[in-house]
Amino acid sequence: MRVNSYSRMFSTQLVLAVSLGLLLGQVSPATATVPEESSVELEAAKAESLGEAPLQISEAAIMATPFMAAENTELLRQKVAAVSNYVQTYNRNLPAGQIGSIADAIVRYSERYGVDYRLLTSLIAIESSFRSDAVSSSGAIGMGQLKPATAKWLGVLNPYDPVDNIAGTARFLGWLVQKYNGNLEYALSAYYQGPGYVDRNGVSSVCMPYLQKINRALGSLL
């Protein structure tokens, strides 16, 4: 199921539910093989096709750019509260202060890089359970399970820092959505297996359990 009319922010919850819900039910999990872990694979061709140097992501640079000024303050508070409640429920071991910081960063950077905050929340939940210290056997780090080379390319200064990692994750996800013209199935599969693999082979059955996990996580936010 191809999504042809994706916008930088979904206008309604229904659009988001349909765009993900329809595309993730094509392969039964029982017939798919799940890799050992999911991680972001960055290849040189991605940087070349982007055609620009990665942005330097740092708190100082972000604070100097009032990219959320047009947003309604109350709406932002509602989004942050919704993400905070979800994160707290998903991982009850996180300190309250860290939950607030994570939720604020998810909403902030989803706005900056044009991805729906609920989609970004769901992806991070599946990737790391919101653990900034999560490290996979292949070396993927933190919230969005960024490989060191990927994090560096994205301008992430410290992939173990939850805010910095979320910034890079949001940027990469937004770039993938643009690369695949709003096709979320392809974008999420590329996050899971790498865009080079998806460019060569399309979406494989291996990705379907991962996509379905994100869909279930997303359902809790709708």
C-alpha positions in Angstrom: 0.0 0.0 0.0 1.7 3.2 -1.1 1.0 6.5 0.6 1.1 9.2 -2.1 -0.1 12.3 -0.2 2.0 12.3 2.9 2.4 15.9 4.3 5.1 17.1 6.8 2.5 16.8 9.6 -0.5 14.6 9.3 -3.7 16.7 9.5 -5.7 14.2 11.4 -5.2 11.1 13.5 -7.3 9.1 11.0 -4.9 9.8 8.1 -2.0 8.6 10.3 -3.9 5.4 11.4 -5.0 4.6 7.8 -1.6 5.3 6.3 0.2 3.0 8.6 -2.6 0.5 9.5 -3.2 -0.5 5.9 0.4 -0.8 4.8 1.6 -2.9 7.7 -0.7 -5.9 7.4 0.6 -7.5 4.2 2.8 -10.2 5.6 2.1 -12.5 8.5 4.8 -12.3 11.3 4.8 -16.1 11.4 6.3 -16.2 7.9 8.9 -13.6 8.4 12.4 -13.8 9.9 13.4 -11.1 12.3 17.0 -9.9 12.4 18.9 -10.0 15.7 18.4 -6.3 16.2 17.1 -3.3 14.3 19.6 -0.5 13.6 20.2 2.4 11.2 22.6 1.6 8.4 24.1 4.7 6.7 25.8 4.3 3.3 27.9 6.8 1.4 25.3 7.0 -1.4 22.8 8.5 1.0 25.1 11.5 1.8 25.7 12.0 -1.9 22.1 11.9 -2.8 21.3 14.4 0.0 23.5 16.8 -1.7 24.5 18.9 1.3 26.6 18.7 4.4 24.8 17.5 7.5 23.5 20.1 9.8 25.3 20.5 13.1 22.8 19.6 15.7 23.6 21.1 19.1 21.4 22.7 21.8 23.0 26.1 21.2 22.2 26.0 17.5 18.6 24.8 18.1 17.9 27.4 20.7 19.0 30.1 18.2 16.4 29.0 15.7 12.8 29.8 16.8 11.3 27.1 14.5 8.3 26.5 16.7 7.2 30.1 17.2 4.1 29.7 15.0 2.8 26.7 17.0 0.0 27.2 19.5 1.6 26.9 23.0 -1.3 25.0 24.4 -1.2 22.5 21.6 2.5 22.0 22.2 1.8 21.4 25.9 -0.8 18.8 24.9 1.5 17.0 22.6 4.3 16.9 25.2 1.9 15.7 27.9 0.6 12.9 25.6 4.2 11.8 24.8 5.2 12.0 28.5 2.3 9.8 29.5 3.1 7.3 26.8 6.8 7.2 27.7 6.0 6.7 31.4 3.7 3.9 30.7 6.1 2.2 28.2 9.2 2.4 30.4 8.3 2.8 34.1 12.0 2.7 35.1 12.7 6.2 33.7 13.1 9.1 36.1 10.4 11.7 35.9 12.8 14.4 34.9 14.2 12.4 32.0 10.7 11.6 30.7 9.9 15.3 30.4 13.1 16.0 28.6 12.5 13.1 26.2 8.9 14.1 25.5 9.9 17.7 24.9 12.7 16.7 22.5 10.4 14.4 20.5 7.8 17.1 19.9 10.5 19.8 19.3 12.4 17.8 16.7 9.4 16.2 15.0 8.4 19.8 14.2 11.8 20.8 13.0 12.3 17.8 10.7 8.7 17.4 9.5 7.7 14.1 11.0 4.6 13.3 13.0 5.5 13.3 16.7 3.5 10.1 17.3 5.3 8.3 14.5 8.7 9.4 16.0 7.6 8.4 19.5 6.5 4.9 18.3 9.8 4.4 16.4 11.9 5.3 19.4 9.8 3.0 21.7 10.4 0.0 19.4 14.1 0.9 18.8 15.2 1.4 22.5 12.3 1.5 24.9 13.4 5.2 25.5 16.7 4.1 27.0 19.5 6.4 26.2 22.1 3.8 27.3 20.8 1.1 24.9 23.5 -0.4 22.7 22.9 -3.2 20.3 25.4 -6.0 19.5 26.2 -4.2 16.2 27.0 -1.0 18.0 23.8 1.0 17.4 23.4 3.6 20.2 20.7 5.2 22.2 17.2 6.4 21.6 17.0 5.8 17.9 19.7 3.2 17.8 22.0 5.2 15.6 25.3 3.7 14.4 28.3 5.9 15.2 28.9 6.8 11.6 25.3 7.6 11.1 25.2 9.8 14.1 28.3 11.7 13.0 26.8 12.2 9.5 23.6 13.5 11.1 25.5 16.0 13.2 24.8 14.3 16.5 27.5 15.3 18.9 26.8 12.7 21.6 24.6 9.7 20.6 24.3 8.7 24.3 22.6 12.1 25.1 18.9 11.5 24.7 18.1 14.9 23.3 21.0 14.8 20.8 20.0 11.3 19.7 16.4 12.2 19.3 17.4 15.1 17.1 19.4 12.9 14.8 16.7 10.2 14.7 14.0 12.8 13.8 16.3 14.2 11.1 17.0 10.8 9.6 13.4 9.7 9.6 12.3 13.0 8.0 14.9 12.6 5.3 13.8 9.0 4.6 10.1 10.1 4.3 11.2 12.7 1.8 13.4 10.3 -0.1 10.6 7.8 -0.6 8.0 10.4 -1.4 5.9 9.9 1.7 5.8 6.1 1.4 5.9 5.2 5.1 6.4 1.5 4.4 9.6 2.2 2.5 10.8 4.9 4.9 10.4 2.8 8.0 11.8 -0.3 6.2 14.8 1.8 5.2 15.3 2.9 8.8 15.3 -0.8 9.8 17.4 -2.3 7.0 19.1 0.7 5.5 18.1 2.7 2.4 20.6 1.0 0.2 19.0 -2.4 0.8 15.5 -1.0 0.2 16.6 0.8 -2.9 18.0 -2.5 -4.3 15.3 -4.9 -3.0 12.2 -3.0 -2.0 10.4 -3.9 1.2 11.1 -7.4 2.3 9.0 -9.7 4.5 11.8 -9.4 7.1 10.6 -5.9 7.9 7.0 -6.7 8.5 7.2 -7.6 12.2 9.1 -4.4 12.8 6.5 -2.3 10.9 3.7 -4.1 12.8 5.4 -3.3 16.1 5.5 0.3 15.3 1.9 0.2 14.2 0.8 -1.3 17.5 2.8 1.3 19.4 1.3 4.0 17.3 -2.2 2.7 18.1 -1.6 3.5 21.8 -1.0 7.1 20.9 -4.1 7.6 18.7 
